[in-house]
Amino acid sequence: MKKFISRCKDESVTPDDIRQYIETQEKTELDEEALDDLNNLKDILKIFRSYEDYKAKNNMLDFGDMLCAVYNLLKNKPLILKKYREKFQFVIVDEFQDTNYIQLQIVHLIASQHGHITVVGDDDQSIYRFRGAYVTNIAEFKKMFPNYVEKTLEHNYRSTKKIVTVANTLIENSPERTIKKLFTNNPDGEKVAVVETPSDSSQANYILETVKDLLKKYPLQDIAILCRRRSTAEPIIKAFRKQAIRFNFVGETGFFQEPIIKDVTAYLKVISNPLENNVEIVRILNRNNYGIKQIEICKFNCYANQNDLSLYEAFDHLSAIDVDKFKFLQVKQTLSDLIGSKKRLRTLDLIHSLLFEREFYKFEIALQNNRNIQLLNQFFEFAEEFNGIYPNNDIEDFTEYLSFASNFEIEEKNLEEQAVVISTIHGVKGMQYPVVIIPDLVERKMPTIYQKDKFAIPLELLKGVQSKFDEKELHLQEERRLFYVAITRAKDKLIITYAKRYGENKTDSKPSKFLKEIDYQQNECIDFQQADAQDLSAEFATVENQTQTRLMKQVISNLATGKFNEALQDVLLYAKSTNKDLDVKTELIGKLKEPDYSALEQTVEEPVTVSEKSRV
């Protein structure tokens, strides 16, 4: 729904435009599919109207409105348009291929009179269609400014000749593009490597071993692994963690959408208002350090729902619920302590206690999760900055500010300078690296599967220049451009990999059609390799690593809940899995100080109450 409304703003489509379209369509004969689409449009129109009414009543603008408001102001107020035309005598637009319809209209209104305009863009790198970018804006621009002069920039200063040749071979398959033929005066360089591995786990192991070998020649930060999606990177990240290779992950997920940050935010919201944050309590119960089973959380949730209780109130009814009461009491005690401490601690001190003295830091250090440690540090810096601006704040002020700030992207800090870059392709547009590795070049992963939008703007309402291709084909074209962007990040060395078999699949994956387009098995600039079957050993290494991580989490959970016998058994199993000296592990357990859980059975001294109960 958000995407639909955002696209409407990009296209300057109003609720009235949609209403008029619906009324026109209702007068015509429609087949079943068209009728279903029209009913969907009616539903989204109700939401769109309610959204617009809400903003109007609360004097609000969203991001799309900022563009629409400017466009309508310039279009409908000649004196204001005259002022800005005189002010901006020369207009330059960079990354023009990423502009949308309404941005182009604003540019045209300002520059159409004096005609002093330069746009710079590469239609081969238009990869933000999901944000409303129009690759056809370049064609539209030529119509708006018929006296344009076109300069084609074809000199590549970055890559070797072989990489440039492969990039050209790929992008020549893209229709409706300005014809360009990249060239470079750089050396020929090594052949582009295309490597087939037996499985996805052996692919991760191949990349790991390749990077270890590359590190003999290149520093860490010269190597980038570019993935189509965040999920693609997970097996590689696990392999790197196992070998303690430093990396920074640059993904499309914002700072506040990181799981560890969402966990911290959940605690703070519950501390702020325990009776109205049921979803956050479920998130807390799911944290690994408590070791609570999913079925127990379901029982706890159902009991609260059936008895019209908030989840926080349900902690007082554990005797009636078939769950591990000790673990749930531990969560209750932690939350009760934190809620009680907000009366005696400043907000910043409370956040410090939560992050570094209680739940988070110790657990992530035990798992050697450097990325989460960096994110926790950054969150505390964020809290410090808030405290500097609002020194007299309380926890309610901070959680309200979090809700506001989470709508904006925050640049990640504390990323290691000496680290391999693991990123989505979208995350490195404009960057360059001496070595680039691109995994998972198989059908369904690169290109990804086209998925039709649940709510789509009717073509009759779209105002930009429309392509002659359907949505499925346009999706494929953008995926090709995305692969092209990934290839052209490489300066010296390019490695492309894919696996024959993924996960538990019974059939082999098909190599990506993009590999066929670059003729990966016959191209003189490409060295096609099939990894040896011995690389399958990585699969067992990965399983072993997963087992060790699971045991480590169980150890921490059992220690936290006072189940020391179970913790000792898990430590012995962990030691056995790593072939380490059992005496060392047993000695370590013996030195651990037993925490004080004497207060665990006590209830909160001053329970917080509200007039209405929150349903789950």
N, C-alpha and C positions, 0 to 999 in steps of 0.2 A: 504494500500500500504506500509506503514511504517512497519507494522507487517510482511508482506511478505518479504521485503528486509532484515529485522532483522533476520528472520528465515533462510534465505539463508546464511547469515553470520555465524549463529550458526552451519549450516550444511556444511559450506565451499562449497556452490553451487555458481558458477559464472554465469554471463550472457552468456558466451560461452557454459556452460553446458546446460543451458535452450534452447539456440538456436539449439544445436545439437539434443536435445530431440524433439523439434518442427519439425525439418526437418525429423527425423525418423518417427514421428507420421503421418506426412502428406503423407507418402508413404503407409499408411495402411488404411483399411476401418474403418470408425468411425461411431458410432450411433449419434443421434442428441445431446444427453447430453455430450458425449465425445468431439464432435465438438465444442460445446459451451465452454467447459472447455479449449480447445486448443486455441480458440479465445481470451478468457480471459488471457491466458498465454502470447499470442502475445502482448496484450495491456500492460501488466505489464512489459514485457521484454523491451519495448520501454522506459518506465519510469525508469526502473532499469538502463538501459544503459545511459540515460541522466543524471541520478543521479551520476553514477560513473564518467562520463566525467566531470561533474561540479566539483566534488571533486578533480579530477586529475588536472584540470586547475587552481584551487585555492589552491592547495597543502594542502588538508584537509583529515582528517580521521574521521570516526564516531566511535561509541563505538565498533560495531562489527568488524570494520577494525583493531582495536587494538589487538583483538584476532587473526584475520586472518593473520595480518602482522607478529605477533610473530610465529604463526604456520608455515607459509611459510618460514620465516627466519631460524627457527630451522630445518625444513625439507630439505631446499635447500642449506644451508651453513654448511657443516660438521664441520668446524673449530669453528664456533660460537656455534653449538650444543655441541661440545667437551668441550668448555669453561664452559658452564652452567651445564653440567653434572658433571664436576669436582667441580664446586662451590657449587652445591646443592646435597650433598651426601645423605641427608635424606629428604624425602618429606612427609608432612602430609597434608591431605585434609579434612577439616571439612565440614559438611552439604553436603556430597557427592551426596545425592539424588537430589540436586538442580543444579548439573552441566549439561552442554549441551555437544553435540558431540565434538565440537572443543576444549573445555576445557579439555576433557578427552584425546584427541590426544596430546595436549601440555604436560600434565602430563606424558603420556606414553613415549613421546620422551625424556623427562628429566630423568625419573626414570627407564626406561626399562633396561639399561645396568647394574646398580648396584643393582637394585631390592629392595632398602631400602625404602619402601613406606608403609604408613598406611593411610587408608581412613576410615572415621567415617561417617555413614549415616543411616537413617531410611527410608526405602522405604515406610513405612506406612505414612510418613509425606511429601511425594513429592507432593507439591501443586503449583508448579510454571511452569506447562507445557506451559502456555500461554507465558512464557518468554523463552521457548525452552528447559526447563529442561527435562532430559531423565531419567525416573525411570529405564529404561533398562541398564543404565550405570553401575549399580552394576553387572548385568550379564556379560556385556562386559568386566568389570574389571577382572572378574574371568578368562576369556579367555586370556586376555593380560598377566596376572600374574598367571599362572597355579599352582604355588607352594604356593599360598596364604594360610593363616591360618585364619579361621573365628571364631570370638568371638561374641556370641549373648548376648547382654545386655538386660536383661529382668526385672531387679529389678527397680521398680518404687518407687522413694523416695518422691514423691510429694503428690499423691492422696490417698483417703481412699479406702478400699477394694471394696466397692460397686461401686464407680466411675470407678475403674480399671476393674471390672467385666463387666460393661456396655460397656466400651471402647473395651475390648477384643471381646465381643459378636458382636459388629458392624464390626470391622476390619477383623474378620474371614470370612466375606463375600467377601473380596477383593481377586481376583485371582492373580497369578503370583507374590506372595510376599514371602519373606523369612519368614518361619514359626517362630513365636515368641509367647510366652504366658507370658504377663506381670504379675508380682506378686508384692505384697507390704507387708511390716511388719507393716504398719500403721493400726490404728483401723478400724473397719467395717464402722463407720460413718453413716450418715443419708442416707435414700433411695434417689435415684435420682428422682426428681419431674418432671413429664410430665403433663402439664396443658393445657386443651382445653378451649378456651374462645369463647363467641358467635360471636364476631366481632373483626376486627383489632383495632378499637378504644378501645374496652374493654380489648384487650390484652395489649395495651399501658398503660391503667389505672391499670390493674392487676400488671404489672411490676413496675409501680410507687408506688403503695401501698405496694408491696412486699419489694421494696428497702427501703421505709420509715420504715417498720417494722424491716428490717435487720439492719438499722442504730442504733437500740437500743443496738445491740451487736457488730457490726463491724464498723470500721472507713470507711469513704467514699472511700478511695483509695483501700480498700480490695475487692470492688465489681466491676465486669466487665460485661458489656452487649456486647456480640459478635454477630454481624450481618453479613449476607452473603454479602450484598451490602450496600452502603452508603444510598440509598433511603429507605431501611428498617428501618434505625435508625430515620428518620424524625419524625414519630408520637411519638416516645419515647422521642426524644429531646424536642418536643413541650410540652409534659406532664411534663417533668422535669423543663422546664422554667416556666411553670405556677405555680409550687410549689416551685420555687426558690431553687431547689436542684443543687448544684454545680457539674459540670461534665466537662470532657475533651473529645472531640471527636477526635479520631485518625483514619483517613481515608486513602484511597489509593490515594485521590486527593492531588497533590502537593501544596505547599504554593502558587505558582503563578497561580494555577488554582482555588483558592478559589474565589467565586464571588466578594467579597468585594475588594480583591486585583486586580482582573481584572477591576473593576470599577475605582480604583485609577490609574491603568496603562493607562486606556482609557483617563482619564483627562490629564495625563502627555504627552501622545502622541499627543493629540489635541493641547495642549499648545506648544509643540515642532514644530508641523507642522499642522496647522488647515485645510489646503486645501487638504491634502492627507490622512486623517484618518476618512473616512466616517463611517466605521463600528464602530469605537470608539464613534463617535457622536451619532449613533443610540443607543449604549449601555447607554450613558449618558442620553438621552431622556427617556429611559426606567426605570430610577431610580425612586423609589417610592416617594422620597421627592418632585418630581415635579408634580406628579399626572397626567401625560399626558396619554391620552387613546391610545391604540394600533392602532386604526383606524386612529387617527390623525398623528401618526408617519408614517403610510403607505402613507397617502396623501402627507405629507412633502417629503418623500423619492421619491415618484412617480413624484412630480413636479420637483425636482432637476434632476432626470434622464431624463425626457422629455425635459428639457431646458438646458441640458448639463452643469449643475452646480455642484460644490461640495456642500455638505450639509451645510458647513459653509457659503458659498455664498448665499445659499437659505434662510438663516435667514434675508437677506435684501429684500426678496420678500414675506414676510408674508402676506402683504395686498392682495396678489393674491391667497392665499391658505386658504382653509376652515378648519381652526384649531383654538384652543383657543390661540389667539395671545399673550395674557398676559403671559401665562405659557411659551410659546416658547421664548418670549422676555426676560424672566427671565433667561432661559438657556443661551441665547445669551449674556446677560449682564455679567453673571458669567464667561463664557468663555472669553469674551473680557477683563474683569478685570484681569483674570489670565494671559492671553497672554500679556497684557500691563505690568504686574508686573514682567515678566521675564527680562525686560530691567533694572529694578532698584533693584531687589532682587537677592541675591545669590541663587543657586539651592536649598540648604538645607532650606533656609528661605522660599522659594516658596513652597516647599513640606510641611513644617510645617504649612504654611498658609492654604494650601488646606486641610490638614488632620484635623487640630485642630481649625481653625478659621472659616472655611466655611462649606464645604459640609458634612463631614463624621462623625466626633466625636459626634457632638451634636445630630445628627439623631440616631446614634446607642445607645447613652446614654438614649435618650427618650424612645427607644424600649427595654432598658435593655438587649441589646444583648452583653453579656460579651465576647463571643467568637470573634465577630467581633472587639470589642474594643482591645482585645489582639492581633489580627492580624494587626490592624492599628499601634499599638505600635511597633510590630515587624518590620513592613515595615519601620517605621521611623528609627529604629535601623539599618536596612539594608542601608538606605540612609546615615545615619551618618558614617557607616563604609566606604561606597563609597567615601564620602566627605573627610574622613581621608586619604584615599589613593590618591585621585585626588582632592586636595583643589581648584584648578583653573578650575574646570569643569563647563560646562553649561548644560542646560536642555536637549539639543540634545545628549550630551555625556551620560547623565544618562539614557535616554530612550533606547539608543543603548546598554548600559550595561544591562538594564533590559531584552532586547530581548535575550541577551547572557545567562544571569543568569537563565532565566526561563526554560532553557533546563536541569537544574540541580535541584535536590531535596534539599530543605533547611529544616533543622530540626526545628520544631516549638519550640519557646521559650515561656517563661511566662506561661506555662501550670501550673495550680494550683496543688500543691502537695496534698492538701486535696480535692479530687474530685473523683466522680465515673468515671470509664473508659467506654466510649462508643466507640466501634471500629469495623472495619471490621475484619474478622477472619485472613485474610492475615497480618493485621497490628500488631498482637500480637503473631506471631509465635516465640517461645522461651521464652515467658513470662508465669507467673503463678499468680493466684489470689485465695484467700480463697473462694470467691463466684463467680460463673460464671452463667450468664443467657443467653440462646441462643433462640431467638425468631424465629417465622415463619417457623416451620418445616412442610411445606406443599409442595406438588408437584408444580413445576414451580418456587418455591422460594428457596427450598433446597431439592433436587437438582434443579439448574436452568435449563432452556431449552437449549438443544444443538443447536448452530447456526453454520451452515457450513460457512467456510471462503469464501469470494468472490474470493480471489486469494489463491490457495493452491499449495504447491510444489508437483509435481508428486511423487508418492511413489518410482518410479524407480530412482529418483535423491537423495533420502534420504540415508545417508551413515551410520547412526547409526543402532544399532540392532532394528529391527521393531517388534512391538507387533503383535500377531495373531488377536487382536481385532480391530474392526473398530473404526472410530473417535467418533461416538456417544457413544459407550460403554466405550471408554477411558475417555470421558468427565464425564460419570456417575461415573467411578472409582475414578477420581480425586475429584469429589464432595463428595464422601464418605470419602476420606482421609481428606478433609477439615473439615467435621463434626467431624471426629476423633481428629483432631488437636484441635478443639474448646472444645470438651469434656475433653481432657487431659490437658487443662489449669487450670482446677478446682482442688483445694486442698481439701476443706472441704464440699462444698455444690454446687450442680449442679441443675439448674432449666431449663427445656426445655419447650417452649410454642408454641402454634399455634392457629390460629383463624379458626372457621368454615366458616366464611363469610368475604370476603374482599371487601371494597369499596361498589360499587353499584352492585356487582355481584348478579345474581338471584339464583345461585346454590351454594351449599356448596363446599368448597375446600377439596381435598383429602389429608389426612395425608401423610406425606412423606414416601416413601418406606423405608427410613432409620429407621423410627420409628418402622415399621413392622419388620425390621431386628433385632432390639433390643427387640422385643416382648413386646412393651411398656405397653400392657394391662395385661400381665400375668407374666412378669419377677419379681421374688421375690426381686430384688434389685431396683425396680421402683415403685413409688407411683403415679398411674395415677389419675388425678383429673379433674373434669369438673366444671369450674367456674360457679357460680350462675348467673341467668339471670339479677340480680340487677346490675351486672357489666356493663350492657348496659348504665347505667347512664353516664358512661365516654364518650359515644358518644356525648351526649348533652353538656357535659363539654367542649369537644374538639371543637364542633361547636361554642359554646359561646366564647371560647378563640380565635378562628379564627376571629370571628366578632369583638372582642375587639381590636385585632391586626390591622385589616383592618381600624377600626375607628381611632385608634391612628395614622396610616400612613396618613389618610385623614386630620386629624387635623394638622399634621406637614406640609403637602403639602399646605393646605389652608393658614396657617400662613405664610409660606415662600412666597406665592404669594399675600399676602395682602388681602385675602378673609376672613375677620375676622368674618362676620356674619355666613358664612358657617362653619368656624372653631368652633364657639360657639355652633352651632346646633349639630355638631359632638361630642363636649365635653359633651353636655347634654345627648346625646344618649349613649356615653361611660359611663357616670356616672350612667345612668339608668341600663345599662347592668351589672354593677358591684355592684349595690345597694349602691353606695356611696352617701354622702351628696351633693346635687346639689349646695348648697351655696358655698361649698369649691371649687368646680370646676369653678363656675362663678367668684369667687374672684380671682382664679388663672389666668383666662383669663384677668381680669381687670388689673392685675399687669404686664402683658406682654408688653414689650416696642415695639411700632410699628416701624418696620424697615424703612429705607429711600429708597424709590424706585423712587425718583425723576429723577434719571439718566437712568431709565430703557428704556426709549424711544430713548435715544441717540444712535448713531452708534459709531463704533470704530473710534477713532481719526486718527489712522495710520494703515489702513488695510494692511494686508500682501497679496502680490500677487505672483503668480508663472506663468511661461510661459505656462504650460499645465494644463488643468482642469482635475480633477479626476472624472471619472464616478463612480456612486454608484454601 
